[in-house]
Amino acid sequence: MSQFDRTLEFMDQLQHAGTAAAVCERLLSVTSNFGLTALMAGTVPRPGTPRGQQKDHVLLCDWPGDWLERYVQRNYVDHDPVVSHMKNLQAPFQWREASKMITIDRDSDEVMGDAREFKLRDGLAFPLVTLDGEIVMVSLGGEAVHLSEAEFSMVSLVSTYAIGRAMQLHTMAGKTIDHIELTPRERECLQWAAVGKSE
């Protein structure tokens, strides 16, 4: 295998994924090796967004059981320390850092306690900013998360490609398009974005 074969194979598999569920499956097949077995990704609703509209912000979801329902029903997005920390930091971090860096009140403590009930004890989160300035938050979680610095960067890269595909599928919803190929320039831009280049 050449230097980039596994990465290019993963990108190709994502491009052929025809549903958000298939994108989730491909991404989790990589991240589960590090204990990251659950996934939520989407645009961050503004504070006070009606509960009925919060699910419209979701691009990818493979949370366990009824966690999403509880999260929306109890309006946890406004109290989630991971979301709050991401808005302030706007850089990748592990969930445990959020609890250390912001003041935990009763509401945010309830969010984290309920997450543990669903075997979401730790994870990582990172924001991606679209060309339109929209923040897409990726949150991966599990019971026991073990990541080296290099693995953290790798998960960030593969998640970036997965979100790109999820955005394509979201845009194509209701249209009959079998497959979209990224141009070489689009692939290059995504690769640079994944390592934090802005220009």
C-alpha angles and dihedrals in degrees: 000000000000123000097275102027098112092046093047091047090052091049090049092050090051092050089055093047105111099191139040088244090057090050090051091050093051094046095046090049085068102035096046088071086073098043094266099130102151131059140195124171133166147107115303112251116230114253110277095026106157113257091238090062099044094084089057087071093060117105100167128016132174102149119150123264117320097340095118091050092050092044092054096037093054093040091236093163089078092052104032109122090207091058092044093049092047091053091052099040103030090195132099116279143158117256092242088064091059092059090052098044103047134047109266113216130181093274096050091044088055091053093053093043092052091047089057089055086062092049093258100131099145140356145142134269134191137172126232118197117212124217086258090059094251115145115228112194121206117197122182121182147172146151100273117018120192118178133158118209091259092049090049089056092047092052088049091053097048091044090054091056091046092053090048090056092044090054090051091050092047091052092045094051108132093015125104104235119141100193142354121203120208114230117240089254092052090051091049092050092050091049092052092045090053091059093046102261113149100182 
